[in-house]
């Protein structure tokens, strides 16, 4: 891969004062360029990931970047969307741009302003990532979709509610050390594994602590062609980057097996020439704790129905064999849809540069990142390593 990550910027995730997505984009653009030591006029292409789909009447988000950085006024800019994998879609498009020889430096931004809408309306907007003809009336929005997935999984493999709570507790404990996280609080195992007034069912069997947070936020990455990155202060390279899709309707596939994700991981491992044992940690898409558990199986860490053993045995804990979501994941960090994929890659870069503070996995050299759109419909896997 000829593209290198050489700089980044990240807002705190949460219910932010920023008026709109334009303001969020402005918060990270200049900071990312400064971190990369790149002048705006040297950027050859801008790639902006925002879901929107009703969060704002303002579209054409690619053009918003130049409003804060006038030097980018005449720079080609595009807006991309691929549900919850929107950020990774923007990143991969920028890599395609560089690797096709169309430019040497690209700016990637992921952003979303979600908290200005009522929760019910937000839920309906997010259902655009489902097959509405069949799934559009599921109660509880996307939580309801994953609630049904969890029900199917439990019917086949037994009740794993306790282990889902362990995943939530793990990720919240990790998120305490993430300065960008929406929820920096360790809730503990008893709270996360128990249904209570403060932790009710959202879409049974999923409790509130099983669901990621509705958040605002933005993140940005600067990419360089490897020829230019020679002089960069830092460089993170891709040993693999794979996208695999799956059929959209859940009725046409096994909802308890993320087959597209499994294929993406298998292709990424083959491309990178590694096994899962060669990874030092993984940042994965835990929009719901049920998703993380099934993703363990899609990674090849466990046979179908056996993912619960990994969290029960501490395998995916920060001090375990393969730490998963040392950043706290979407569960603690939050899930501003367009920003998520970019954020996940930044969290991995911070680890690989030994710059992750309290999140740091000692000696981390190789990382896996998994970002998905919809219920494992658009599946992106990156294998990252430090190049400089």
Residue pairs with C-beta under 8 A, 6 or more apart in sequence:
1 95
1 99
1 237
1 238
1 239
1 240
1 241
2 98
2 99
2 225
2 226
2 227
3 94
3 95
3 98
3 99
3 106
3 223
3 224
3 225
3 226
3 237
3 238
4 223
4 224
4 225
4 226
4 229
4 232
4 235
4 236
4 237
4 387
4 388
5 221
5 222
5 223
5 235
5 236
5 237
5 345
5 349
5 384
6 36
6 38
6 222
6 223
6 224
6 229
6 232
6 233
6 234
6 235
6 236
7 32
7 33
7 34
7 35
7 36
7 37
7 38
7 221
7 222
7 232
7 234
8 32
8 35
8 36
8 219
8 220
8 221
8 222
8 346
8 349
9 27
9 28
9 29
9 31
9 32
9 35
9 219
9 220
10 28
10 180
10 217
10 218
10 219
10 220
10 343
10 346
11 18
11 24
11 27
11 28
11 180
11 217
11 218
11 219
12 179
12 180
12 181
12 182
12 217
13 180
13 181
13 182
13 213
13 215
13 216
13 217
13 333
13 334
13 336
13 339
13 343
14 182
14 213
14 215
14 216
14 217
14 334
15 115
15 215
15 216
16 24
16 113
16 115
16 216
16 217
18 24
18 27
18 113
18 216
20 56
20 58
20 113
20 116
21 50
21 52
21 55
21 56
21 58
21 61
21 64
21 111
21 112
21 113
21 218
21 338
22 58
22 64
22 67
22 68
24 111
24 112
24 113
24 216
24 217
24 218
24 339
25 48
25 61
25 64
25 65
25 68
25 109
25 111
25 218
26 67
26 68
27 218
28 109
28 111
28 218
28 219
28 220
29 65
29 68
29 69
29 107
29 109
29 220
30 68
30 69
31 220
32 107
32 109
32 220
32 221
32 222
33 39
33 40
33 43
33 69
33 107
33 222
35 222
36 222
36 224
36 232
36 233
37 232
37 233
38 105
38 222
38 224
39 71
40 69
40 71
40 72
41 71
42 105
43 72
43 75
43 105
43 106
43 107
44 75
44 76
44 97
44 102
44 103
44 104
44 105
44 106
45 75
45 76
45 77
45 78
45 94
45 97
45 102
45 103
45 105
45 106
45 107
46 62
46 65
46 72
46 75
46 76
46 77
46 78
46 106
46 107
46 109
47 62
47 77
47 78
47 80
47 90
47 91
47 93
47 94
47 97
47 106
47 107
47 108
47 109
48 61
48 62
48 64
48 65
48 77
48 78
48 79
48 80
48 90
48 108
48 109
48 110
48 111
49 79
49 80
49 81
49 82
49 86
49 87
49 88
49 89
49 90
49 91
49 108
49 109
49 110
49 111
49 338
49 339
49 341
49 342
50 61
50 79
50 81
50 86
50 110
50 111
50 112
50 338
51 81
51 83
51 84
51 86
51 112
51 125
51 337
51 338
52 58
52 59
52 61
52 81
52 112
52 338
53 81
53 125
53 128
54 117
54 121
54 124
54 125
54 128
55 112
55 113
55 114
55 116
55 117
55 122
55 125
56 113
58 64
59 79
60 79
61 79
61 111
62 77
62 78
62 79
63 77
65 72
65 77
65 107
65 109
66 72
66 73
66 75
66 77
72 107
78 93
80 86
80 89
80 90
80 93
81 89
81 338
82 88
82 89
82 373
82 378
83 128
83 129
83 337
83 373
83 374
83 377
83 378
84 129
84 285
84 287
84 335
84 337
84 340
84 341
84 371
84 372
84 373
84 374
85 285
85 341
85 371
85 372
85 373
85 378
85 379
85 380
86 110
86 337
86 338
86 340
86 341
86 373
87 108
87 110
87 219
87 338
87 339
87 340
87 341
87 342
87 343
87 344
87 345
87 371
88 243
88 341
88 342
88 344
88 345
88 369
88 371
88 380
88 382
89 341
89 373
89 378
89 380
90 108
90 109
90 110
90 338
90 341
90 342
91 108
91 110
91 221
91 223
91 341
91 342
91 345
92 241
92 243
92 380
94 106
94 107
94 108
94 223
95 106
95 223
95 238
95 241
97 103
97 106
98 104
98 105
98 106
98 223
98 224
98 225
103 225
104 224
104 225
104 227
104 228
105 222
105 223
105 224
105 225
105 228
106 222
106 223
107 220
107 221
107 222
107 223
108 220
108 221
108 222
108 223
108 342
109 218
109 219
109 220
109 342
110 218
110 219
110 220
110 338
110 339
110 340
110 341
110 342
110 343
111 217
111 218
111 219
111 336
111 338
111 339
112 215
112 216
112 217
112 218
112 336
112 337
112 338
112 339
113 216
113 336
114 122
114 214
114 215
114 216
114 336
114 337
115 214
115 215
115 216
117 125
119 214
122 141
122 214
123 140
123 141
123 142
123 143
124 141
126 141
126 142
126 337
127 135
127 136
127 138
127 141
127 142
127 145
129 142
129 373
129 374
129 375
129 377
130 136
130 138
130 142
130 145
130 248
130 250
130 374
130 375
131 248
131 249
131 250
131 251
133 249
134 249
134 250
134 251
135 145
135 249
135 250
138 144
138 145
138 148
139 203
140 147
140 202
140 203
142 287
143 202
143 203
143 206
143 211
143 288
144 203
145 250
145 375
146 203
146 206
146 287
146 288
146 290
146 291
146 375
147 202
147 203
147 204
147 205
147 206
148 203
148 250
148 255
149 250
149 255
149 256
149 290
149 294
149 375
150 164
150 205
150 206
150 288
150 290
151 204
151 205
152 255
152 256
153 160
153 256
153 290
153 293
153 294
153 305
154 160
154 161
154 205
156 256
156 305
157 256
157 304
157 305
157 308
158 305
159 205
160 293
160 308
161 193
161 205
162 193
163 293
163 308
163 311
163 312
164 205
164 206
164 210
164 289
164 290
164 293
165 189
165 192
165 193
165 194
165 207
165 209
165 210
165 289
166 189
166 192
166 193
166 311
166 312
167 286
167 289
167 292
167 293
167 311
167 316
167 331
168 187
168 192
168 209
168 210
168 289
168 331
169 186
169 187
169 188
169 189
169 191
169 192
169 193
169 209
170 311
170 316
170 317
170 318
170 324
170 325
171 286
171 292
171 325
171 328
171 329
171 331
171 332
172 183
172 185
172 186
172 187
172 192
172 209
172 328
172 331
172 332
173 186
173 318
174 318
174 325
174 326
174 327
174 328
174 329
174 332
174 359
175 181
175 183
175 184
175 185
175 327
175 328
175 329
175 331
175 332
175 333
176 184
176 185
176 186
176 328
176 332
176 358
177 328
177 357
177 358
177 359
178 184
178 327
178 328
178 332
178 333
178 347
178 358
178 359
179 357
180 217
180 333
180 343
181 327
181 328
181 332
181 333
181 334
182 213
182 215
182 217
182 332
182 333
182 334
183 213
183 328
183 332
183 333
183 334
184 332
187 209
191 198
191 199
191 209
192 199
192 207
192 209
195 201
195 207
198 208
199 207
199 208
199 209
200 207
200 208
201 207
202 208
202 210
202 211
203 211
206 288
206 289
206 290
209 289
209 331
210 288
210 289
210 290
211 287
211 288
212 286
212 287
212 288
212 329
212 330
212 331
212 334
212 335
213 330
213 331
213 332
213 334
213 335
214 334
214 335
215 333
215 334
215 335
215 336
216 336
217 334
217 336
217 339
217 343
218 336
218 339
219 339
219 342
219 343
219 346
220 342
221 342
221 345
221 346
221 349
224 232
224 235
226 235
226 237
226 387
229 235
229 387
229 388
232 388
234 353
234 388
235 386
235 387
235 388
236 348
236 349
236 352
236 353
236 384
236 385
236 386
236 387
237 384
237 385
237 386
237 387
238 382
238 383
238 384
239 271
239 272
239 273
239 274
239 366
239 383
239 384
239 385
240 267
240 268
240 269
240 271
240 272
240 381
240 382
240 383
241 268
241 380
241 381
241 382
241 383
242 264
242 267
242 268
242 271
242 380
242 381
242 382
243 264
243 378
243 379
243 380
244 260
244 261
244 263
244 264
244 267
244 379
245 260
245 377
245 378
245 379
246 253
246 258
246 259
246 260
246 261
246 376
246 377
246 379
247 253
247 377
248 374
248 377
250 375
253 259
255 375
256 294
256 304
257 294
257 297
257 298
257 304
258 294
258 295
258 297
258 298
258 372
258 376
258 379
259 298
259 376
260 376
260 377
260 378
260 379
261 294
261 295
261 298
261 370
261 372
261 376
261 379
261 381
262 297
262 298
262 300
263 379
264 370
264 379
264 380
264 381
265 298
265 299
265 300
265 368
265 370
265 381
266 300
267 381
268 368
268 381
268 382
268 383
269 275
269 276
269 300
269 383
271 383
272 383
274 366
274 383
276 299
276 300
276 301
276 322
276 368
277 322
278 366
279 322
279 366
279 367
279 368
279 383
280 323
280 351
280 361
280 363
280 364
280 365
280 366
280 367
281 322
281 323
281 324
281 326
281 348
281 351
281 361
281 364
281 367
281 368
282 299
282 322
282 323
282 324
282 325
282 367
282 368
282 369
282 370
283 324
283 325
283 326
283 327
283 329
283 344
283 345
283 347
283 348
283 367
283 368
283 369
283 370
284 292
284 295
284 299
284 324
284 325
284 329
284 368
284 369
284 370
285 291
285 292
285 295
285 330
285 340
285 344
285 370
285 371
285 372
286 292
286 295
286 325
286 329
286 330
286 331
287 330
287 335
287 372
289 331
291 372
291 376
292 324
292 325
292 329
292 331
293 307
293 308
293 311
294 307
294 376
295 307
295 370
296 302
296 307
296 310
296 311
296 316
296 324
297 303
297 304
297 305
297 306
297 307
298 376
299 368
299 370
301 307
301 310
301 315
301 322
302 309
302 310
309 315
310 316
311 317
313 320
314 320
315 321
315 322
316 322
316 323
316 324
316 325
317 323
318 326
318 361
323 361
325 331
326 347
326 351
326 356
326 359
326 360
326 361
327 333
327 344
327 347
327 359
328 359
330 340
333 343
333 347
340 371
341 371
341 380
344 369
344 370
344 371
345 369
345 382
345 384
347 356
347 359
348 367
348 369
348 382
348 384
349 384
350 356
350 359
351 359
351 360
351 361
351 364
351 367
352 364
352 365
352 366
352 367
352 384
352 385
352 386
353 386
354 360
354 364
365 385
365 386
366 383
366 384
366 385
367 383
367 384
367 385
368 381
368 382
368 383
368 384
369 380
369 381
369 382
369 384
370 379
370 380
370 381
371 380
372 378
372 379
372 380
373 379
